[in-house]
Amino acid sequence: MRTSILFLTLFIVSSCATQKEIARKSIYSFNFEGEQFQITSINTDSGEGFNFLSQIDNSGKTEFKARDFNQDGTLDIVLKGNLTLTKANEIYLAGINFARAEGNYKETTSLRTFEFSKAENLYTIKTYILDEDNASNLFSIYNHLTGELSLFSDSNANGVLNTREKGNMSIEDANRLYKEIIEEGILSKRMVKKETTYIVIESSNLQTASYRKEH
């Protein structure tokens, strides 16, 4: 059985979304240890999006904000405020569990995901399209033997990684791998280049390609 990274969208259901919107914003509010928090999900119909955890004061001002870039149930970075990432993830998990218990939670798999397996590594490119003119890619490298996960983002989906989200691999080494996996995605017709943008083609099924042995 193939071991896979979980790329599950934590979609907090609310009534503020409309079918005509390209990206839908949903907010779930909850109380944790006497403080008010919100989980905000921004998603498209094909599964791309981000989650944010925010702490709101009595005047409605945001005191703390952290991001779950790949919507896997773990916050990746603190954007504002003094809470540690460990504490923020404790609160985030509690909020997810509250939402689940109330029936305001569901999981969906992104339809713009390309997986490529080579030796002991599973490479994944996930495309996020939040409006007609902007896209970004998340590139992950998962080692089956060590369990190590590295995450990088290409904020313009232009084929160049510009941010390391998680892991110890250098961005230079990751970019070399990223370009190789993009080529494999295009060869397998799971990715396309549109002008200066590389995006994963939407698919109803998650497909994993294997390393093509050279003759």
Disulfide bonds with the S-S distance in Angstrom:
none
